[in-house]
Amino acid sequence: MNPDGATTRPPRTPRGAGTGPTLLYARPGIIVTVDRFTVGRSSWRVAELTHLHSTRGPHDRAATRAVLTSTVVIGGVGLLLGFTGGLQRLTAGAYLLLGAVFLVPVLLAVAGDRWRPPAYELWGRRAGGDELLFSSDDEHQFGQVSRALRRAREMNSYGGWEDPLAGTEPWRPRR
């Protein structure tokens, strides 16, 4: 006991002190520590990664092909009707139907992005070249991994990280 009547506790050690690298994110196949970023069999030193940025990947190939094919077919039918004079013989209902058919590629594009959205990609520069570091369809997981990697970069740039309250004693009133 101290002379003022307060009991003392051993000082707290900062999180991760003496236990190896601080783990920021860990799921099967993905590990982010203060020192390394590992995805599958690829691993990078966090200190080597610069210019981190995220983008969306390419659209689904099947959806892109469906949009392109329907556009070409519908455009071809429209041109064929225009050159043969068939457009002059159409009724108002047929024109409305033809207008609705021209919306098919747009609807296919929207449906393709809805059912199979482009993947989220995390890119970084290492040794002068851009590299794809991580890609995921899950927005939540992507956000967690990218935030963990950004925190690791911050910890590396500030020369380490310690809990600011770990080294201070709490204020206790004198009795």
C-alpha positions in Angstrom: 0.0 0.0 0.0 1.1 3.5 -0.7 1.2 6.1 2.1 -1.9 7.7 0.7 -3.8 4.4 1.2 -4.1 3.4 -2.5 -3.1 -0.1 -3.5 -0.6 -0.4 -6.4 -1.0 -2.7 -9.3 1.8 -3.9 -11.6 2.1 -1.6 -14.7 0.1 -2.7 -17.7 2.1 -3.7 -20.7 1.1 -2.4 -24.1 -1.0 -4.6 -26.3 1.2 -7.0 -28.2 4.4 -6.0 -26.3 6.7 -9.0 -26.1 4.3 -11.3 -27.9 5.6 -10.9 -31.4 3.9 -8.9 -34.2 0.6 -7.3 -33.4 -2.2 -9.1 -35.2 -4.7 -6.7 -36.8 -6.8 -9.0 -38.9 -6.9 -12.8 -39.3 -9.3 -15.0 -41.3 -8.6 -18.1 -43.2 -6.1 -17.2 -45.9 -5.8 -13.5 -44.9 -3.5 -12.2 -42.2 -2.6 -8.6 -41.5 0.1 -7.9 -38.8 2.0 -4.7 -38.2 4.9 -6.1 -40.2 3.3 -8.4 -42.9 0.3 -8.6 -45.2 -0.5 -12.2 -46.3 -3.2 -13.3 -48.7 -3.1 -17.0 -49.6 0.5 -17.8 -50.7 1.4 -14.2 -51.4 3.0 -12.1 -48.6 4.3 -8.6 -48.6 6.2 -6.5 -46.0 3.9 -3.7 -45.0 6.8 -1.2 -45.0 7.3 -1.9 -48.7 3.7 -1.1 -49.7 2.9 2.4 -50.8 0.1 4.2 -52.6 -2.7 2.0 -51.4 -5.9 2.5 -53.2 -9.1 0.6 -53.9 -11.0 0.1 -57.1 -13.8 -2.0 -58.5 -12.8 -4.9 -60.7 -14.1 -5.7 -64.2 -17.7 -6.5 -64.8 -18.8 -10.2 -65.1 -17.9 -11.6 -68.5 -21.2 -13.4 -69.0 -23.2 -10.3 -68.3 -21.0 -8.2 -70.6 -21.4 -10.7 -73.4 -25.1 -10.9 -72.9 -25.4 -7.1 -73.1 -23.2 -7.0 -76.2 -25.0 -9.8 -78.0 -28.5 -8.4 -77.3 -27.4 -4.9 -78.4 -26.0 -6.3 -81.7 -29.1 -8.5 -82.4 -31.6 -5.8 -81.5 -29.7 -3.1 -83.5 -29.5 -5.5 -86.5 -33.2 -6.1 -86.4 -33.8 -2.4 -86.2 -31.5 -1.7 -89.2 -33.1 -4.5 -91.2 -36.6 -3.1 -90.5 -35.4 0.4 -91.5 -33.8 -0.6 -94.8 -36.6 -2.9 -95.9 -39.3 -0.3 -95.2 -40.9 -2.3 -92.5 -40.9 0.5 -90.1 -43.5 2.4 -92.1 -46.0 -0.4 -91.9 -45.8 -0.8 -88.1 -48.6 0.2 -85.8 -48.2 2.4 -82.7 -48.3 -0.6 -80.4 -45.4 -2.2 -82.4 -43.4 1.0 -82.0 -43.9 0.8 -78.3 -42.9 -2.8 -78.2 -39.8 -2.1 -80.3 -38.9 0.7 -77.9 -39.3 -1.7 -74.9 -37.1 -4.2 -76.7 -34.3 -1.6 -77.0 -34.3 -1.5 -73.2 -33.2 -5.2 -73.0 -29.5 -4.5 -73.0 -29.8 -1.8 -70.3 -31.9 -4.2 -68.2 -29.3 -7.0 -68.7 -26.5 -4.7 -67.7 -28.3 -3.7 -64.5 -29.3 -7.3 -63.7 -25.7 -8.5 -64.3 -24.2 -5.9 -61.9 -26.9 -6.7 -59.3 -26.4 -10.5 -59.4 -22.7 -10.6 -59.9 -21.2 -7.2 -58.9 -17.6 -6.3 -59.7 -15.1 -7.3 -57.1 -13.5 -4.8 -54.7 -9.8 -4.6 -55.3 -7.0 -3.3 -53.1 -3.9 -2.1 -55.1 -0.5 -1.0 -53.8 2.8 0.0 -55.2 5.9 -2.1 -54.4 9.3 -1.7 -56.0 8.0 0.8 -58.5 5.1 -1.3 -59.9 1.5 -1.5 -59.0 0.3 -4.9 -57.6 -3.1 -6.3 -56.9 -2.9 -7.1 -53.2 -6.4 -8.3 -52.4 -9.7 -8.8 -54.1 -13.1 -9.7 -52.6 -16.8 -9.8 -53.5 -17.7 -9.2 -49.9 -17.8 -5.4 -49.2 -17.6 -5.9 -45.4 -14.6 -8.2 -45.5 -12.9 -5.9 -48.0 -13.4 -2.9 -45.7 -12.0 -4.8 -42.7 -8.9 -5.9 -44.6 -8.2 -2.5 -46.1 -8.6 -0.7 -42.8 -6.3 -3.2 -41.1 -3.7 -2.7 -43.8 -4.0 1.1 -43.5 -3.6 0.8 -39.7 -0.5 -1.3 -40.2 0.9 1.3 -42.6 0.3 4.0 -40.0 1.9 2.0 -37.3 5.0 1.4 -39.5 5.2 5.1 -40.5 5.1 6.2 -36.8 7.7 3.7 -35.7 5.4 1.4 -33.8 2.3 1.8 -31.7 1.7 1.6 -28.1 -1.4 2.2 -26.0 -1.2 5.8 -24.9 -2.8 5.0 -21.5 -0.6 2.0 -20.8 2.3 4.0 -19.5 0.4 6.4 -17.3 -0.9 5.8 -13.8 -4.6 6.6 -13.2 -5.3 9.7 -11.1 -6.3 8.9 -7.6 -7.4 11.4 -5.0 -5.3 11.8 -1.9 -7.3 10.8 1.2 
